[in-house]
Amino acid sequence: MTSNCPPLARLGFGFRQKWTATPRHATFLRMLDQAVSDTKFMRQALALARRALGCTSPNPMVGAILVKSNRILGRGWHHRAGLPHAEIEALRDAAQKGHSTRGATLYVTLEPCSTHGRTPPCTDAVCKAGIRRVVVAATDPNPVHAGGGLEILRRSGIEVATGILEWESNQLNEAFNHWIVHKTPFVTVKAAMTMDGKIATAGGESKWITSPASRQFAMRLRRAADAILVGVNTVIADNPSLTVRSSDLNARKPLGRLRIVLDPRARTPLNSEILTDAFCPLTRVIVTDAAPRRRIQALEDCATVVRAPSHNDGIDLPWLLQHLGVQGITNLLVEGGGETHAHFLNSACTHRVAFFYAPKIVGGRTARRAAAGDGARRREDFPILKDVRTTRVGPDLFYTARVASSAQQTSSQA
């Protein structure tokens, strides 16, 4: 075997004679090397983007890396809405290190913006920096702007490649992509339950069904969300804080998130944690016309009260989601309990489920279920799950899946 053999030959895949590279072979090998290199650097850019989990809304998470001669010149990621985008951070990082970006390749997880917003368009800075090539994972999800930034770069003589780890980038910004198109938040229903689907005993005990590892994992879901929603029965039974706690250095400094309580009749106790802690300005109590005026006035002294239209003695969820979308809420985490979960699932207002299963069985007819209500009366009404993924978290099982749309359900049942 000679040193100029192709990779498969060096691995012993049956090449016995000396292999001579032709121009076609050389071109193929260069393309293969480029694809491997592009994938490697894009993975690093995605890792940078993930550092801003829960911090960028209503903007997406984006990472960028500048490379020349297989050497990284600068790194950057978008830290928060209103601050410089990932491309600008990477260019600044390279400049601070004394590197010239002329002739470099820019790896960025989302198409560079081409319009003026809180910050100038990134395409201008990229063109001025003398970048030779731009590799993009995903195009802009906004149909109005999709491809616009790439076309500007091409017209400026910059080579553009797209689709490198596109699925990973879209998964990272799943909630943002939904919000930017539909103007309503991406809804995840999360529950922690036993193997037989119970979230509490008949007596109401619910702490702790899952393991510490699962509870810590669940904090990542809260951190990624803009808002956490529960029903008033959960507040009355469990008095939750609905903050983000961590085992990291900031463990003793919970992070506040918008906290939403579905409370048609304004029954939220005035001494509840969410109405008395340091984050009470972030609490929203959603009521209807069925709520007594005196109760509404008492709640308004502690939190923001939103009057919503009612539907079947509950909150009109499509109206609520539109209301939250206008406020820039891109990612909504619904944490129960069972009646609230059923309300979202049966109203076709859920996009993903995130279920933690503990290796325990409660049994009994009156133990509280993860999805309560009357349930589906017909097979055609079952919410259908797709893209199912399972992960072991300590002794527990984490199960996540997309909820198919009505059109997709009809198609799958045909």
C-alpha positions as CSV (number, residue, x, y, z in Angstrom):
1,M,0.0,0.0,0.0
2,T,1.4,3.3,-1.0
3,S,1.0,6.7,0.7
4,N,-1.0,8.1,-2.2
5,C,-3.8,5.6,-1.8
6,P,-7.3,6.9,-1.2
7,P,-8.7,6.8,2.4
8,L,-10.7,3.6,1.8
9,A,-7.6,1.9,0.5
10,R,-5.6,2.8,3.6
11,L,-8.3,1.3,5.7
12,G,-8.0,-2.0,3.8
13,F,-11.1,-2.0,1.7
14,G,-9.7,-4.3,-1.0
15,F,-7.5,-1.9,-3.0
16,R,-4.5,-4.0,-3.9
17,Q,-2.8,-2.1,-6.7
18,K,-1.2,1.3,-6.6
19,W,-3.8,4.0,-6.9
20,T,-3.1,7.0,-9.1
21,A,-5.1,10.1,-8.5
22,T,-6.8,11.6,-11.5
23,P,-8.0,15.2,-11.6
24,R,-11.5,14.0,-10.9
25,H,-10.3,12.0,-7.9
26,A,-8.4,15.0,-6.6
27,T,-11.5,17.2,-6.9
28,F,-13.6,14.7,-5.1
29,L,-11.0,14.5,-2.2
30,R,-10.8,18.2,-2.0
31,M,-14.6,18.4,-1.7
32,L,-14.6,15.6,0.9
33,D,-12.0,17.4,3.0
34,Q,-14.0,20.7,2.7
35,A,-17.2,19.0,3.8
36,V,-15.4,17.4,6.8
37,S,-13.9,20.7,7.7
38,D,-17.2,22.6,7.3
39,T,-19.0,20.2,9.6
40,K,-16.3,20.4,12.2
41,F,-16.3,24.1,12.5
42,M,-20.1,24.4,12.2
43,R,-20.4,22.1,15.2
44,Q,-18.2,24.4,17.2
45,A,-20.3,27.4,16.1
46,L,-23.5,25.6,17.3
47,A,-21.8,24.9,20.6
48,L,-21.2,28.6,20.9
49,A,-24.8,29.4,20.1
50,R,-26.0,27.1,22.9
51,R,-24.2,29.2,25.5
52,A,-26.9,31.8,25.2
53,L,-29.7,29.3,26.0
54,G,-32.7,31.3,27.4
55,C,-31.0,34.7,27.0
56,T,-31.6,35.9,23.4
57,S,-35.4,35.9,23.1
58,P,-37.1,37.2,21.0
59,N,-34.0,36.7,18.9
60,P,-32.5,33.3,17.9
61,M,-29.4,31.7,19.4
62,V,-26.6,32.1,16.9
63,G,-22.9,31.2,16.9
64,A,-20.1,32.2,14.5
65,I,-16.4,31.2,13.9
66,L,-13.8,32.8,11.6
67,V,-11.3,30.5,10.1
68,K,-8.3,30.9,7.8
69,S,-5.9,28.1,6.7
70,N,-7.7,25.7,9.2
71,R,-6.9,28.1,12.1
72,I,-9.6,29.8,14.1
73,L,-9.2,33.6,14.1
74,G,-12.2,34.6,16.2
75,R,-15.3,33.2,17.9
76,G,-18.6,34.8,18.9
77,W,-22.2,34.3,19.8
78,H,-25.3,36.4,20.2
79,H,-25.6,37.1,23.9
80,R,-28.9,39.0,24.2
81,A,-31.4,40.9,22.1
82,G,-30.1,44.4,21.4
83,L,-26.5,43.4,21.7
84,P,-24.2,42.6,18.7
85,H,-25.0,39.5,16.6
86,A,-22.7,36.5,16.5
87,E,-20.9,37.6,13.3
88,I,-20.0,40.9,14.8
89,E,-18.7,39.3,18.0
90,A,-16.5,36.9,16.0
91,L,-15.1,39.8,13.9
92,R,-14.4,41.8,17.1
93,D,-12.7,38.8,18.7
94,A,-10.4,38.3,15.7
95,A,-9.5,42.1,15.7
96,Q,-8.8,42.0,19.4
97,K,-6.4,39.1,18.8
98,G,-4.7,41.0,16.0
99,H,-5.9,38.7,13.1
100,S,-6.7,39.9,9.7
101,T,-10.0,38.5,8.4
102,R,-9.3,39.2,4.7
103,G,-9.7,35.9,2.9
104,A,-11.1,34.1,5.9
105,T,-14.2,31.8,6.0
106,L,-17.1,32.7,8.3
107,Y,-19.1,29.8,9.8
108,V,-22.4,31.0,11.2
109,T,-25.4,28.9,12.4
110,L,-28.0,31.2,10.9
111,E,-28.1,33.4,7.7
112,P,-26.6,36.8,8.4
113,C,-29.3,39.5,8.8
114,S,-29.6,42.0,5.9
115,T,-32.0,44.5,7.5
116,H,-31.8,47.3,10.1
117,G,-33.2,46.4,13.4
118,R,-31.8,47.1,16.9
119,T,-28.4,46.6,15.2
120,P,-27.1,47.3,11.7
121,P,-27.2,44.5,9.1
122,C,-24.5,41.9,9.6
123,T,-24.0,41.5,5.8
124,D,-22.4,45.0,5.7
125,A,-19.8,44.1,8.3
126,V,-19.1,40.8,6.6
127,C,-18.5,42.4,3.2
128,K,-16.3,45.1,4.7
129,A,-14.2,42.5,6.5
130,G,-13.0,40.9,3.3
131,I,-14.5,37.5,4.1
132,R,-13.9,35.1,1.1
133,R,-16.4,32.4,2.0
134,V,-19.5,32.2,4.2
135,V,-20.8,28.9,5.4
136,V,-24.4,29.0,6.8
137,A,-26.3,26.2,8.6
138,A,-29.9,27.5,8.2
139,T,-31.5,30.3,6.2
140,D,-33.6,32.9,7.9
141,P,-37.0,31.4,8.9
142,N,-38.8,34.6,8.1
143,P,-40.2,34.1,4.6
144,V,-39.9,37.9,4.0
145,H,-36.2,37.9,4.6
146,A,-35.2,34.3,3.8
147,G,-32.2,34.2,1.4
148,G,-31.9,38.0,1.2
149,G,-28.7,38.1,3.2
150,L,-27.1,35.3,1.2
151,E,-27.9,37.1,-2.1
152,I,-26.2,40.2,-0.8
153,L,-23.1,38.3,0.0
154,R,-23.1,36.6,-3.4
155,R,-23.5,39.9,-5.2
156,S,-20.4,41.1,-3.3
157,G,-18.3,38.3,-4.7
158,I,-18.4,36.1,-1.5
159,E,-18.7,32.4,-1.9
160,V,-21.7,31.0,0.0
161,A,-22.4,27.5,1.2
162,T,-25.6,26.5,3.0
163,G,-27.2,23.6,4.7
164,I,-24.3,22.5,6.8
165,L,-25.9,20.9,10.0
166,E,-29.2,22.7,9.0
167,W,-31.3,20.3,11.1
168,E,-29.3,20.9,14.2
169,S,-29.5,24.6,13.8
170,N,-33.3,24.5,13.2
171,Q,-33.7,22.3,16.3
172,L,-31.7,24.8,18.4
173,N,-34.1,27.6,17.4
174,E,-37.3,25.5,17.1
175,A,-39.3,28.0,19.2
176,F,-38.0,31.1,17.5
177,N,-38.6,29.7,14.1
178,H,-42.2,28.9,15.0
179,W,-42.8,32.4,16.5
180,I,-41.3,34.3,13.6
181,V,-43.7,32.6,11.2
182,H,-46.9,32.2,13.2
183,K,-46.5,35.1,15.7
184,T,-47.5,32.8,18.6
185,P,-45.2,31.0,21.1
186,F,-44.0,27.4,20.6
187,V,-45.7,25.4,23.3
188,T,-44.2,22.5,25.2
189,V,-46.2,20.5,27.7
190,K,-43.9,19.1,30.4
191,A,-44.8,16.5,33.0
192,A,-43.0,14.3,35.5
193,M,-44.9,11.1,36.2
194,T,-44.8,7.4,37.2
195,M,-44.8,4.7,34.6
196,D,-48.6,4.5,34.8
197,G,-49.0,8.2,34.0
198,K,-49.6,9.6,37.5
199,I,-48.3,12.9,38.6
200,A,-49.5,12.7,42.2
201,T,-51.1,10.3,44.7
202,A,-54.8,10.3,45.5
203,G,-53.9,12.4,48.5
204,G,-52.1,15.0,46.3
205,E,-48.5,14.1,47.1
206,S,-46.3,14.9,44.1
207,K,-42.8,15.6,45.5
208,W,-40.7,14.0,44.3
209,I,-41.7,11.6,41.7
210,T,-38.6,11.8,39.5
211,S,-35.0,11.8,40.5
212,P,-32.7,14.8,41.2
213,A,-31.1,14.2,37.8
214,S,-34.4,14.6,36.1
215,R,-35.3,17.7,38.1
216,Q,-32.1,19.3,37.2
217,F,-32.6,18.4,33.5
218,A,-36.1,20.0,33.8
219,M,-34.5,23.2,34.8
220,R,-32.9,23.4,31.4
221,L,-36.4,23.3,29.9
222,R,-37.3,26.2,32.1
223,R,-34.2,28.1,31.3
224,A,-34.9,27.8,27.6
225,A,-38.5,29.1,28.0
226,D,-39.6,32.7,28.0
227,A,-42.6,31.9,30.2
228,I,-43.8,29.0,32.5
229,L,-47.6,28.3,32.7
230,V,-49.6,26.4,35.3
231,G,-53.2,26.1,36.3
232,V,-54.6,27.6,39.4
233,N,-55.1,24.1,41.0
234,T,-51.3,23.5,40.8
235,V,-50.7,26.8,42.6
236,I,-53.2,25.9,45.3
237,A,-51.9,22.4,45.8
238,D,-48.1,22.8,45.4
239,N,-47.4,26.6,45.8
240,P,-44.6,26.4,43.2
241,S,-42.0,29.2,42.7
242,L,-41.6,28.5,39.0
243,T,-38.1,29.9,38.9
244,V,-35.0,28.5,37.2
245,R,-32.7,26.8,39.8
246,S,-29.3,25.4,38.9
247,S,-26.6,23.3,40.4
248,D,-24.0,25.6,38.9
249,L,-22.3,28.5,40.7
250,N,-25.5,30.5,40.5
251,A,-27.5,27.8,42.3
252,R,-28.5,30.2,45.1
253,K,-29.6,32.9,42.6
254,P,-32.8,31.7,40.8
255,L,-33.5,33.2,37.5
256,G,-36.9,34.8,36.9
257,R,-39.2,33.9,34.0
258,L,-42.6,35.2,33.1
259,R,-45.0,33.1,35.2
260,I,-48.5,32.6,34.0
261,V,-51.5,31.2,35.9
262,L,-54.7,30.1,34.2
263,D,-57.2,31.2,36.8
264,P,-60.7,31.9,35.3
265,R,-62.3,32.7,38.7
266,A,-59.3,34.5,40.3
267,R,-58.8,31.8,43.0
268,T,-55.0,32.2,43.3
269,P,-54.1,32.5,47.0
270,L,-52.7,36.0,47.8
271,N,-49.9,34.4,50.0
272,S,-48.7,32.2,47.1
273,E,-45.0,32.1,46.4
274,I,-45.5,33.6,42.9
275,L,-47.4,36.6,44.4
276,T,-45.0,37.3,47.2
277,D,-41.4,36.6,46.1
278,A,-38.9,38.9,44.5
279,F,-40.2,37.9,41.0
280,C,-43.8,38.8,41.6
281,P,-43.7,41.6,38.9
282,L,-43.2,38.7,36.4
283,T,-46.4,37.0,37.4
284,R,-49.4,37.1,35.1
285,V,-52.8,35.8,36.3
286,I,-55.2,35.1,33.5
287,V,-58.9,35.5,34.5
288,T,-62.2,35.7,32.7
289,D,-65.4,37.6,33.3
290,A,-66.4,34.9,35.7
291,A,-63.9,36.2,38.3
292,P,-65.3,38.3,41.1
293,R,-64.2,42.0,40.9
294,R,-62.9,42.1,44.5
295,R,-60.7,39.1,43.8
296,I,-59.3,40.7,40.7
297,Q,-58.6,43.9,42.6
298,A,-56.7,42.0,45.3
299,L,-54.6,40.1,42.7
300,E,-53.8,43.4,41.0
301,D,-52.0,44.6,44.1
302,C,-49.6,41.7,43.7
303,A,-49.3,40.9,40.0
304,T,-50.5,41.7,36.5
305,V,-54.0,40.5,35.8
306,V,-55.0,39.8,32.2
307,R,-58.7,39.5,31.3
308,A,-59.2,36.8,28.6
309,P,-62.2,35.5,26.8
310,S,-63.5,32.2,28.1
311,H,-64.1,29.0,26.3
312,N,-65.9,26.0,27.9
313,D,-65.6,27.5,31.4
314,G,-61.9,27.9,30.9
315,I,-59.4,30.3,29.1
316,D,-59.6,30.8,25.4
317,L,-56.1,29.4,24.6
318,P,-55.8,30.5,21.0
319,W,-56.5,34.1,22.2
320,L,-54.0,33.7,25.0
321,L,-51.2,32.5,22.6
322,Q,-51.8,35.4,20.2
323,H,-51.7,37.8,23.2
324,L,-48.4,36.3,24.4
325,G,-46.9,36.3,20.8
326,V,-47.5,40.0,20.5
327,Q,-45.5,40.5,23.7
328,G,-42.5,38.6,22.2
329,I,-43.0,35.3,24.0
330,T,-41.5,32.8,21.7
331,N,-41.2,29.7,24.0
332,L,-43.9,28.7,26.4
333,L,-43.5,25.8,28.9
334,V,-46.7,24.3,30.3
335,E,-46.1,22.5,33.6
336,G,-49.6,21.4,34.6
337,G,-51.3,19.9,36.2
338,G,-53.4,17.3,34.5
339,E,-56.4,19.5,33.6
340,T,-54.2,22.2,32.1
341,H,-52.2,19.6,30.1
342,A,-55.5,18.2,28.8
343,H,-56.8,21.7,27.9
344,F,-53.7,22.4,25.8
345,L,-53.5,19.0,24.2
346,N,-57.2,18.8,23.3
347,S,-57.2,22.4,22.0
348,A,-54.5,21.5,19.5
349,C,-52.3,24.2,21.1
350,T,-49.3,22.0,21.9
351,H,-46.3,21.6,19.6
352,R,-44.0,19.4,21.8
353,V,-44.4,17.1,24.8
354,A,-41.6,16.6,27.3
355,F,-42.4,13.7,29.7
356,F,-40.2,12.4,32.5
357,Y,-41.1,8.8,33.6
358,A,-39.9,7.5,36.9
359,P,-39.7,3.7,37.5
360,K,-42.6,3.8,39.9
361,I,-46.3,2.8,39.9
362,V,-48.9,4.6,41.9
363,G,-52.1,2.8,40.6
364,G,-55.6,3.6,41.8
365,R,-58.5,5.3,40.2
366,T,-58.2,8.6,42.0
367,A,-54.5,9.3,41.7
368,R,-53.9,12.4,39.6
369,R,-53.1,11.9,35.9
370,A,-50.6,13.8,33.7
371,A,-53.4,14.4,31.2
372,A,-56.8,14.5,32.9
373,G,-60.1,15.8,31.5
374,D,-62.6,13.6,29.7
375,G,-60.1,12.4,27.2
376,A,-60.6,11.7,23.5
377,R,-63.9,10.1,22.5
378,R,-62.8,9.0,19.1
379,R,-59.5,7.5,17.8
380,E,-59.4,10.3,15.3
381,D,-59.1,12.8,18.1
382,F,-55.9,11.3,19.6
383,P,-53.0,13.8,19.5
384,I,-50.4,12.0,17.3
385,L,-46.7,12.2,18.2
386,K,-43.8,12.2,15.8
387,D,-40.0,12.5,15.9
388,V,-40.0,10.6,19.2
389,R,-36.8,10.6,21.1
390,T,-36.0,9.0,24.4
391,T,-33.1,9.6,26.8
392,R,-32.1,8.0,30.1
393,V,-31.7,10.6,32.9
394,G,-30.5,8.9,36.0
395,P,-33.0,6.1,36.8
396,D,-35.7,7.9,34.8
397,L,-36.7,8.0,31.1
398,F,-37.1,11.3,29.3
399,Y,-39.5,11.2,26.4
400,T,-39.9,14.1,23.9
401,A,-41.8,14.3,20.7
402,R,-43.5,16.8,18.3
403,V,-47.3,16.9,18.3
404,A,-48.5,16.5,14.7
405,S,-50.7,19.3,13.3
406,S,-54.4,18.5,12.5
407,A,-53.5,18.2,8.8
408,Q,-50.7,15.8,9.6
409,Q,-53.0,13.7,11.8
410,T,-55.6,13.5,9.1
411,S,-52.9,12.4,6.5
412,S,-51.4,9.8,8.8
413,Q,-54.9,8.3,9.5
414,A,-56.0,8.1,5.9
